[in-house]
Amino acid sequence: MTWEKLKLILSIIYDLFFLLINIPWEIFKKFNPNKCKYKTGEQHEKDINEIAKTIANITKKNPNIEIVLDRQLGEGHSSRSTEYKKGKFRINISSLNSIIEINSKDKYVDVESLVTFEELCNETLKYNLLPCVIPEFKSITLGGAIQGIAIESSSFIYGSNGTIALVASARVQLIEATQWIHLKYIYYSKTSTFLESIQNTFDLRSHSTWIGDNQILDGIYFSNGNDNYNGIIAMSGGCVRSIPTKSSIYKENYFS
């Protein structure tokens, strides 16, 4: 058995193992869906002031102290070691976990930093709206996405996030959407063909909706010693207003 085949088998076993141990948690989540909290703007200001007071008191005692976020193991998607936090003051911002306002008329949401995109999108979809840019992991928080750049499949239209500041809350632009997305996967053997297709197919001007055929674009380039397996798999698509009843879909069940 070659090393490449062995690695493939081991990776499958690894994935199956974590899939099996995750089944109870997935069942629990299915019957106990995440419900986002709401708070008033006044309560948000009170929570911010409490955090600010804590920082002011600790820096008054020790002006040279280093401050880091108090996040527990598993709260986040960073592969960076947490060793750098040892000996530093950990600031608790767990109170910043709520939506402040969804304005469906002006299409924006005021939301605190620890709200996950799963929680946020579940709430904005009640108004047939979604943020312009959504990370690929549903448990990524708003603050994590903004501070972590979050270049995603709709960024070719709307740009990306990014800041070096600590995000307490943000006003996020919303655009028209539905709960269903139709995706197309196309294989390109040459990069030049892929780029030519983008130029001919995608309108890079500003859009205002998730609905349509080419509202998102993503691609993965595969390369190894065998030219028969080299190339780009491109994914494109957008929200649809209804599920096609006569078209076959992938999987037996519908997934949004």
C-alpha positions in Angstrom: 0.0 0.0 0.0 1.4 3.4 -1.0 1.8 6.2 1.5 -0.8 8.3 -0.4 -3.4 5.6 -0.1 -2.6 5.1 3.6 -3.0 8.9 4.2 -6.4 8.8 2.5 -7.6 5.9 4.6 -6.4 7.5 7.8 -8.1 10.8 6.9 -11.4 9.0 6.3 -11.1 7.1 9.6 -10.3 10.4 11.4 -13.3 12.2 9.8 -15.6 9.2 10.7 -14.4 9.2 14.3 -15.2 12.9 14.9 -18.5 12.5 13.0 -19.6 9.7 15.3 -18.6 11.5 18.5 -20.4 14.6 17.3 -23.7 12.9 16.6 -25.2 13.4 20.1 -24.3 17.1 20.0 -25.9 17.5 16.6 -29.1 15.8 17.8 -29.1 18.1 20.8 -28.8 21.2 18.6 -31.5 20.0 16.3 -34.0 19.9 19.1 -32.5 22.9 20.9 -31.7 25.4 18.2 -29.6 28.5 18.9 -31.7 31.4 19.9 -30.1 34.8 19.7 -30.5 37.2 22.5 -31.8 40.8 22.1 -31.0 43.8 24.2 -31.7 47.5 24.0 -29.1 50.1 23.0 -29.2 51.4 26.6 -28.3 48.0 28.0 -25.5 47.7 25.4 -24.0 51.0 26.6 -24.2 49.8 30.2 -22.3 46.6 29.4 -19.7 48.5 27.4 -19.2 50.9 30.3 -18.7 48.0 32.7 -16.0 46.5 30.5 -14.4 50.0 30.2 -14.4 50.4 33.9 -12.7 47.1 34.4 -10.0 48.0 31.9 -9.5 51.5 33.4 -9.1 50.0 36.9 -6.6 47.4 35.9 -4.5 49.8 33.9 -4.5 52.3 36.7 -3.0 49.8 39.0 -0.5 48.6 36.4 -0.1 50.9 33.3 2.1 48.3 31.6 -0.2 45.4 31.9 -1.1 43.5 28.7 -4.8 42.8 28.2 -6.2 39.9 26.1 -9.6 38.5 25.5 -10.8 35.8 28.0 -12.0 33.1 25.6 -12.2 29.5 26.6 -10.6 26.6 24.7 -12.8 25.8 21.7 -14.3 29.3 21.5 -13.1 30.3 18.1 -11.4 29.0 15.0 -7.8 30.3 15.4 -5.0 27.7 15.1 -2.8 30.0 17.1 -1.5 28.8 20.4 -2.9 30.5 23.5 0.4 30.5 25.3 0.8 34.2 24.6 -2.1 34.9 27.0 -0.3 33.5 30.0 0.5 36.1 32.6 -1.7 38.7 31.0 -5.0 40.1 32.2 -8.0 38.4 30.6 -10.9 40.7 29.9 -14.3 39.1 29.9 -16.7 40.4 27.2 -19.2 37.5 27.4 -22.0 40.1 28.0 -21.6 41.3 24.3 -23.7 38.4 22.9 -26.9 40.1 21.6 -28.6 41.7 18.7 -29.5 45.4 19.4 -31.7 46.1 16.4 -32.8 44.7 13.1 -33.9 47.5 10.8 -35.7 45.8 7.8 -36.6 49.2 6.2 -33.1 50.6 6.0 -31.6 47.1 5.8 -29.1 47.0 8.6 -28.6 45.2 11.9 -26.8 46.5 15.0 -25.2 43.5 16.7 -22.7 42.8 19.4 -19.4 41.0 18.8 -20.0 37.6 20.2 -23.2 36.8 18.2 -22.4 34.0 15.8 -23.4 34.2 12.2 -25.7 31.2 12.6 -27.6 33.2 15.3 -27.5 36.4 13.3 -28.7 34.8 10.0 -31.5 32.9 11.6 -32.9 36.2 12.8 -32.3 38.3 9.7 -33.8 35.6 7.5 -37.1 36.2 9.3 -37.1 39.5 7.3 -35.8 37.8 4.1 -32.4 39.5 4.6 -28.8 38.4 5.1 -25.5 40.2 5.7 -23.6 41.0 2.5 -20.7 38.8 3.4 -21.1 35.6 5.5 -18.2 33.4 6.8 -18.1 29.7 5.8 -18.2 28.5 9.5 -21.6 29.2 11.1 -20.1 29.5 14.6 -17.8 32.4 13.6 -18.8 35.5 15.6 -19.4 38.9 14.2 -16.3 40.3 16.0 -14.1 37.4 14.9 -15.2 37.9 11.2 -14.5 41.6 11.3 -11.2 41.3 13.1 -10.2 38.3 11.0 -10.8 39.8 7.5 -13.4 37.2 6.5 -13.0 37.2 2.8 -15.8 35.0 1.5 -17.6 34.0 -1.7 -19.5 37.3 -2.0 -16.5 39.5 -1.3 -15.8 39.9 -5.0 -18.8 42.2 -4.9 -18.9 43.7 -1.4 -15.3 43.5 -0.3 -14.0 42.0 3.0 -14.0 42.8 6.7 -11.0 43.9 8.7 -9.8 46.0 11.7 -7.1 45.9 14.3 -9.5 47.3 16.9 -11.4 45.2 19.4 -15.0 45.0 18.1 -17.7 45.6 20.7 -20.6 45.9 18.2 -21.1 46.8 14.6 -23.8 47.9 12.2 -24.0 45.3 9.4 -25.5 46.0 6.0 -28.3 43.6 5.0 -29.5 42.6 1.5 -32.4 40.7 0.1 -32.2 36.9 0.5 -34.0 33.7 0.9 -33.3 30.5 3.0 -32.3 28.5 -0.1 -29.2 28.7 -2.3 -28.7 27.1 -5.7 -25.0 26.2 -6.3 -23.3 25.2 -9.5 -19.9 23.4 -9.6 -17.8 23.7 -12.8 -14.4 22.1 -13.5 -11.9 24.2 -15.5 -8.7 22.4 -16.7 -6.9 25.7 -17.3 -6.7 28.9 -15.2 -7.0 31.0 -18.3 -10.4 29.4 -19.1 -11.6 30.0 -15.6 -10.6 33.7 -15.6 -12.2 34.2 -19.1 -15.4 32.6 -17.8 -15.5 35.0 -14.8 -15.0 38.0 -17.1 -17.8 36.9 -19.4 -20.3 35.7 -16.7 -19.9 37.9 -13.5 -20.9 41.5 -13.1 -18.5 43.0 -10.7 -20.5 46.1 -10.2 -22.3 46.7 -6.9 -25.3 44.4 -6.3 -28.0 44.7 -3.7 -29.2 41.1 -3.3 -28.3 37.5 -2.6 -30.9 36.4 -5.1 -29.7 35.4 -8.6 -27.4 33.0 -10.5 -24.0 34.7 -9.9 -24.1 36.4 -6.5 -21.3 34.2 -5.0 -18.1 32.8 -6.4 -15.5 30.5 -4.9 -12.8 28.3 -6.4 -10.2 25.7 -5.4 -7.1 24.9 -7.4 -5.9 21.3 -7.4 -2.4 20.5 -8.4 -0.2 17.4 -8.2 2.1 15.4 -10.4 -0.7 14.0 -12.6 -2.0 16.6 -15.1 -5.2 14.7 -15.4 -6.2 15.9 -11.9 -5.0 19.5 -12.1 -7.4 22.3 -12.5 -10.0 24.5 -10.8 -13.3 23.6 -9.3 -15.4 26.7 -9.3 -18.6 27.2 -7.2 -21.1 29.9 -8.1 -24.8 30.6 -7.4 -27.2 32.5 -5.3 -30.5 32.5 -3.4 -33.6 31.2 -5.1 -37.2 32.1 -4.2 -38.5 28.5 -4.4 -37.1 25.0 -4.7 -37.4 23.5 -8.2 -39.9 20.7 -8.0 -38.8 19.0 -11.2 -35.1 19.3 -10.8 -33.0 16.7 -9.0 -31.0 17.9 -6.0 -28.0 16.6 -4.2 -28.9 14.6 -1.1 -32.3 13.2 -0.1 -33.1 16.1 2.1 -33.1 19.9 1.5 -30.3 21.7 3.3 -30.3 25.5 3.7 
